[in-house]
């Protein structure tokens, strides 16, 4: 007499046979419902929850420099704009000065 085999079904698709069990939630899933992450097969819901936790940890670990980044970028943009306009003005003054010098020499 052989022992009866237990066929588990996918948590999301009842018509499909489950191939693995998610280590986070413990539910069984088919091949299409799991994803490999850090050498483990996780379901989509657990992978999404894990990603949210990681994003929250990153947000908490950011120091004061990341908070000042937008202000620093604005100041850098203003400084770059000033530099461009200053260099343009100096170039125009140089061109005008050279034009005056050549006009005096031609007289």
TABELDA-V117885 format. One record per backbone hydrogen bond with DSSP energy under -0.5 kcal/mol. CO is the residue of the C=O (numbers start at 0). NH is the residue of the N-H. E is the energy in kcal/mol with one decimal. If there is no record, write none. Layout:
CO;NH;E
CO;NH;E
//
This chain:
4;6;-0.6
5;7;-0.7
7;17;-2.4
11;13;-0.5
12;9;-0.8
12;15;-1.3
15;9;-2.1
19;28;-2.8
21;25;-1.9
26;21;-2.8
27;10;-2.3
28;18;-2.7
28;19;-1.7
29;32;-0.9
30;33;-0.7
32;43;-0.9
34;41;-3.1
36;39;-0.9
39;36;-3.5
39;41;-0.7
40;22;-0.7
41;34;-2.7
42;46;-2.3
43;47;-2.3
44;48;-2.2
45;49;-2.4
46;50;-2.1
47;51;-2.1
48;52;-2.0
49;53;-2.2
50;54;-2.3
51;55;-2.2
52;56;-2.2
53;57;-2.3
54;58;-2.2
55;59;-1.9
56;60;-1.9
57;61;-0.9
62;65;-0.6
62;66;-0.8
63;67;-1.5
64;68;-0.6
67;71;-2.5
68;72;-2.3
69;73;-2.0
70;74;-2.3
71;75;-2.2
72;76;-2.2
73;77;-2.3
74;78;-2.5
75;79;-2.4
76;80;-2.4
77;81;-2.5
78;82;-2.4
79;83;-2.4
80;84;-2.4
81;85;-2.8
82;86;-2.6
83;87;-2.3
84;88;-2.4
85;89;-2.6
86;90;-2.2
87;91;-2.2
88;92;-2.5
89;93;-2.4
90;94;-2.3
91;95;-2.4
92;96;-2.5
93;97;-2.4
94;98;-2.1
95;99;-2.3
96;100;-2.3
97;101;-2.3
98;102;-1.8
99;103;-2.1
100;104;-1.9
101;105;-1.6
103;106;-0.6
//
